[in-house]
Amino acid sequence: LIFIINTNTWFKVLYFVLIRCGYESAAKHFTPGDLDVNVSGRSYMITGANSGIGKATAQEIANRGGTIHMVCRNQERADAAKNEIVEQSKNQNVHVHIVDMSNMRQVWEFAQNFSQNNTLHVLINNAGCMVNQREVTDEGLEKNFATNTLGTYVLTTALIPALKKVEDPRVITVASGGMLTQRLNVDDLQFEKGTFDGTMAYAQNKRQQVVLTERWASEHKDIHFSSMHPGWADTPAVRTSMPSFHAKMQSRLRTEAMGADTTLWLAVSAAAIKQPSGLFFQGRRQSFSLYSTGSIHWCQAQQTPPLAHILSIICKWEDF
């Protein structure tokens, strides 16, 4: 099923869908009671859980009794967020793990140690960064790609054996509506050609996450995988990474709770796992993934682009 619309119409639609009123419109069709659940006894790992959408998601799951594992980079900010979550939820089962998602060896070792000592039911890949000047990590990886794509891949892959041991395992990856402006480019994954643009790098990374979600779903049938975009929300990351955008759009941005809603729904609701694995969601509904720009093609079922280039870099980090 293919719809072809011109660029101006596309951006008007995209704008409406991603701002606050887009959420409010979608919320009119939410099923009452989907989030009225008690998830005591289930364990949730959330990367980037000390602020923004990640923290909002952690708070809502803690409110429903879930055990929370916050994967964060900064100890002080993580501890402060944990204390707030515990105070509001009265749930003491909130734990902090300090991990730099741009360091592949650290991510792998953390996942291995975690799996040996903990049970995990749901992984929420929420952490992300938008570095506007090209940086290379100590492992020789461009910082955005390392954090957003490769770190997500290594963590997810390392935790799959643990997820397969439990009932109703799920993996949710938080993408971004910004990816809808970019065609997937597998020929320059680390942005070594041309002028570096952090916003475009981030958009590429988020599209890569969606492609990886589709691949995981096809390979691991006993885990429910999904990706989603939260819309444009008023978060610390948006304020610091895109200050001009935030200043112009602040009154129209979604709240952090609005941004977290679909992630929460995918993580805790019975309705979410009735959907096929591997889909991309917004507003608690299957959305469209997109591989071209200019005259925009929205495709519900479109062949995934070749992954050889992504996998050639990923495979380097599979065996530590």
C-alpha positions as CSV (number, residue, x, y, z in Angstrom):
1,L,0.0,0.0,0.0
2,I,1.7,3.2,-1.1
3,F,0.6,6.8,-0.8
4,I,2.6,9.5,-2.7
5,I,2.3,13.1,-1.4
6,N,4.4,16.1,-2.1
7,T,6.9,17.5,0.2
8,N,4.9,20.5,1.5
9,T,1.9,18.3,2.3
10,W,4.2,15.8,4.0
11,F,5.8,18.3,6.3
12,K,2.4,19.7,7.3
13,V,1.2,16.2,8.2
14,L,4.4,15.4,10.0
15,Y,4.2,18.7,12.0
16,F,0.7,18.0,13.2
17,V,1.4,14.4,14.1
18,L,4.5,15.2,16.2
19,I,3.3,18.2,18.2
20,R,1.1,18.3,21.3
21,C,-2.2,18.5,19.4
22,G,-1.2,15.4,17.5
23,Y,-1.0,13.5,20.7
24,E,-4.3,14.9,22.0
25,S,-6.0,13.9,18.7
26,A,-4.6,10.3,19.0
27,A,-5.6,10.1,22.7
28,K,-9.3,10.4,21.8
29,H,-9.0,6.8,20.3
30,F,-7.0,5.2,23.2
31,T,-8.7,2.2,24.8
32,P,-9.7,3.0,28.4
33,G,-8.0,0.6,30.8
34,D,-5.1,-0.4,28.6
35,L,-2.7,1.0,31.2
36,D,-4.7,0.0,34.3
37,V,-2.3,-2.9,35.1
38,N,-0.2,-4.1,38.0
39,V,3.2,-5.3,36.8
40,S,4.6,-6.3,40.1
41,G,7.1,-9.2,39.6
42,R,8.2,-8.0,36.2
43,S,11.6,-6.3,35.6
44,Y,12.2,-3.4,33.2
45,M,15.5,-2.0,32.0
46,I,15.4,1.5,30.7
47,T,18.4,3.2,29.2
48,G,18.7,7.0,29.7
49,A,16.2,6.8,32.6
50,N,17.4,9.8,34.6
51,S,15.6,12.5,32.6
52,G,13.0,13.2,29.9
53,I,11.0,10.4,28.3
54,G,13.1,7.7,30.0
55,K,12.5,9.0,33.4
56,A,8.8,9.5,32.7
57,T,8.6,5.9,31.5
58,A,10.4,4.7,34.6
59,Q,8.1,6.6,36.9
60,E,4.9,5.3,35.3
61,I,6.2,1.7,35.4
62,A,7.3,2.1,39.0
63,N,3.9,3.5,39.8
64,R,2.4,0.2,38.6
65,G,4.7,-2.0,40.7
66,G,7.4,-2.9,38.2
67,T,11.1,-3.4,39.2
68,I,13.1,-0.7,37.4
69,H,16.7,-0.9,36.3
70,M,17.9,2.5,35.3
71,V,20.9,2.5,32.9
72,C,22.5,5.9,33.1
73,R,25.8,7.6,32.5
74,N,26.0,10.1,35.4
75,Q,25.8,8.8,39.0
76,E,24.6,12.0,40.6
77,R,21.8,12.6,38.2
78,A,20.8,9.0,38.2
79,D,20.6,8.9,42.0
80,A,18.6,12.1,42.1
81,A,16.1,10.7,39.5
82,K,15.9,7.4,41.4
83,N,15.0,9.2,44.6
84,E,12.2,11.1,42.9
85,I,10.8,8.0,41.3
86,V,10.8,6.1,44.6
87,E,9.3,9.0,46.5
88,Q,6.4,9.4,44.1
89,S,5.8,5.7,43.5
90,K,6.6,4.3,47.0
91,N,8.2,1.5,45.1
92,Q,11.6,0.6,46.5
93,N,12.5,-1.7,43.6
94,V,14.4,0.9,41.6
95,H,18.0,0.3,40.8
96,V,20.8,2.4,39.2
97,H,23.5,1.0,36.8
98,I,26.2,3.3,35.5
99,V,27.0,2.5,31.9
100,D,28.4,4.6,29.0
101,M,26.3,3.5,26.0
102,S,29.0,4.8,23.6
103,N,31.6,2.3,25.0
104,M,30.9,-1.1,23.5
105,R,33.1,-3.1,25.8
106,Q,31.5,-1.5,28.8
107,V,28.0,-2.1,27.5
108,W,28.7,-5.8,26.7
109,E,30.3,-6.5,30.1
110,F,27.4,-4.8,31.9
111,A,24.9,-6.9,30.0
112,Q,26.8,-10.1,30.7
113,N,27.1,-9.4,34.4
114,F,23.4,-8.3,34.6
115,S,22.2,-11.4,33.0
116,Q,24.0,-13.6,35.5
117,N,22.4,-11.9,38.5
118,N,19.0,-10.6,37.4
119,T,15.8,-11.5,35.6
120,L,14.7,-9.2,32.8
121,H,11.2,-9.1,31.1
122,V,11.3,-5.8,29.2
123,L,14.2,-3.8,27.7
124,I,13.5,-0.2,26.7
125,N,16.2,1.3,24.5
126,N,15.6,5.0,25.2
127,A,19.1,6.5,25.7
128,G,20.4,8.7,22.9
129,C,22.6,11.6,22.1
130,M,22.9,14.3,19.5
131,V,26.5,15.5,19.3
132,N,26.6,18.5,16.8
133,Q,30.4,18.3,16.2
134,R,31.8,15.1,15.0
135,E,33.5,13.2,17.8
136,V,35.2,9.8,17.8
137,T,35.2,7.5,20.9
138,D,38.3,5.8,22.3
139,E,37.1,2.7,20.3
140,G,37.3,4.6,17.0
141,L,33.5,5.1,16.6
142,E,31.6,8.3,15.7
143,K,29.9,9.3,19.0
144,N,26.3,9.5,17.7
145,F,26.5,6.1,15.9
146,A,28.2,4.5,18.9
147,T,25.6,5.6,21.4
148,N,22.4,5.5,19.4
149,T,22.9,2.5,17.0
150,L,25.8,0.3,18.1
151,G,25.3,0.6,21.8
152,T,21.6,-0.2,21.4
153,Y,22.6,-3.2,19.2
154,V,25.2,-4.6,21.6
155,L,23.0,-4.2,24.7
156,T,20.0,-5.8,23.0
157,T,21.9,-8.7,21.5
158,A,23.7,-9.4,24.8
159,L,20.4,-9.5,26.7
160,I,18.4,-11.6,24.3
161,P,19.4,-14.9,26.0
162,A,18.1,-13.5,29.4
163,L,14.9,-12.3,27.8
164,K,14.2,-15.7,26.3
165,K,14.1,-17.2,29.7
166,V,11.0,-15.3,30.9
167,E,7.3,-15.1,30.0
168,D,6.2,-12.3,27.7
169,P,9.6,-10.7,26.9
170,R,9.6,-7.4,25.1
171,V,12.1,-5.0,23.6
172,I,11.0,-1.4,22.8
173,T,13.3,1.0,21.0
174,V,12.6,4.8,21.1
175,A,13.2,6.2,17.7
176,S,12.4,9.7,16.5
177,G,10.0,11.5,14.1
178,G,13.1,13.2,12.8
179,M,14.1,10.0,11.0
180,L,11.1,10.6,8.7
181,T,13.1,13.3,6.9
182,Q,16.0,11.0,6.0
183,R,16.5,8.2,3.5
184,L,18.5,5.4,5.1
185,N,22.1,5.7,4.0
186,V,24.1,2.5,4.6
187,D,27.2,3.8,2.7
188,D,28.4,6.3,5.3
189,L,27.2,5.0,8.7
190,Q,29.9,7.0,10.6
191,F,29.5,10.2,8.7
192,E,33.0,10.4,7.4
193,K,32.0,12.0,4.1
194,G,31.0,15.6,3.5
195,T,30.0,18.2,6.1
196,F,29.0,16.7,9.4
197,D,25.4,17.5,10.6
198,G,24.5,16.2,14.1
199,T,20.8,16.5,13.5
200,M,21.0,14.4,10.3
201,A,23.3,11.9,12.0
202,Y,20.8,11.5,14.8
203,A,18.0,11.0,12.2
204,Q,20.0,8.3,10.5
205,N,20.7,6.6,13.7
206,K,17.1,6.5,14.6
207,R,16.2,5.0,11.2
208,Q,18.9,2.4,11.7
209,Q,17.3,1.4,15.0
210,V,14.0,0.8,13.3
211,V,15.7,-1.4,10.7
212,L,17.4,-3.4,13.5
213,T,14.1,-3.8,15.2
214,E,12.6,-5.4,12.1
215,R,15.6,-7.7,11.8
216,W,15.5,-8.8,15.5
217,A,11.8,-9.5,15.2
218,S,12.4,-11.8,12.2
219,E,15.2,-13.7,14.0
220,H,13.8,-14.0,17.5
221,K,10.1,-15.0,17.3
222,D,9.7,-15.6,21.0
223,I,10.4,-12.0,21.9
224,H,8.1,-9.1,21.0
225,F,10.1,-6.3,19.4
226,S,8.7,-2.8,18.6
227,S,10.0,0.7,17.8
228,M,8.2,3.9,18.2
229,H,8.5,7.7,18.1
230,P,7.4,9.9,21.0
231,G,6.7,13.0,19.0
232,W,8.3,16.3,19.8
233,A,8.4,16.5,23.6
234,D,9.8,19.2,25.9
235,T,12.8,17.3,27.3
236,P,16.2,18.3,28.6
237,A,17.8,16.7,25.5
238,V,15.7,18.8,23.1
239,R,16.5,22.0,25.1
240,T,20.3,21.4,25.0
241,S,20.7,19.8,21.6
242,M,18.3,22.0,19.6
243,P,17.9,25.3,21.5
244,S,16.6,27.3,18.6
245,F,14.0,24.7,17.8
246,H,12.9,24.5,21.4
247,A,12.6,28.3,21.7
248,K,10.3,28.5,18.7
249,M,8.3,25.4,19.5
250,Q,8.1,25.3,23.2
251,S,4.4,26.0,23.5
252,R,3.5,23.3,21.0
253,L,5.7,20.5,22.3
254,R,4.4,17.5,24.1
255,T,5.0,16.9,27.8
256,E,7.4,14.2,28.8
257,A,4.5,12.1,29.9
258,M,2.9,12.4,26.5
259,G,6.1,11.5,24.9
260,A,6.4,8.4,27.1
261,D,2.8,7.2,26.6
262,T,3.3,4.8,23.6
263,T,6.5,3.4,25.1
264,L,4.6,2.7,28.3
265,W,1.7,1.1,26.4
266,L,4.1,-1.1,24.5
267,A,5.9,-2.1,27.7
268,V,3.0,-3.0,30.0
269,S,-0.3,-3.4,28.1
270,A,-1.8,-6.7,27.0
271,A,-3.0,-5.0,23.9
272,A,0.5,-4.2,22.6
273,I,1.6,-7.8,22.2
274,K,-1.5,-8.6,20.1
275,Q,0.3,-6.6,17.4
276,P,2.8,-8.3,15.2
277,S,6.4,-8.1,16.3
278,G,8.8,-5.7,14.6
279,L,6.4,-2.8,13.9
280,F,6.9,1.0,14.3
281,F,4.3,2.8,16.4
282,Q,3.1,6.3,17.3
283,G,0.1,7.2,19.3
284,R,-0.4,3.5,20.3
285,R,-1.0,2.6,16.7
286,Q,1.1,1.1,14.0
287,S,2.7,3.9,12.0
288,F,4.6,4.0,8.7
289,S,8.3,3.6,8.1
290,L,9.7,5.5,5.2
291,Y,12.8,5.1,3.1
292,S,12.7,8.0,0.6
293,T,12.4,11.8,0.6
294,G,11.4,14.4,-1.9
295,S,8.1,13.0,-3.2
296,I,7.4,11.0,-0.1
297,H,6.4,7.3,-0.2
298,W,4.7,6.0,2.9
299,C,4.8,2.2,2.8
300,Q,3.2,-0.2,5.3
301,A,5.1,-3.1,3.8
302,Q,8.3,-2.3,2.1
303,Q,11.4,-4.4,1.8
304,T,14.1,-3.5,4.3
305,P,17.2,-2.0,2.7
306,P,20.5,-4.0,2.7
307,L,22.1,-4.4,6.1
308,A,25.5,-5.6,5.0
309,H,27.2,-2.3,5.9
310,I,25.5,-2.1,9.3
311,L,26.3,-5.7,10.1
312,S,29.9,-5.4,9.0
313,I,30.5,-2.9,11.8
314,I,28.2,-4.6,14.3
315,C,29.9,-8.0,13.9
316,K,33.2,-6.4,15.0
317,W,31.7,-6.0,18.5
318,E,29.9,-9.3,18.9
319,D,32.7,-11.3,20.4
320,F,34.6,-9.8,23.3
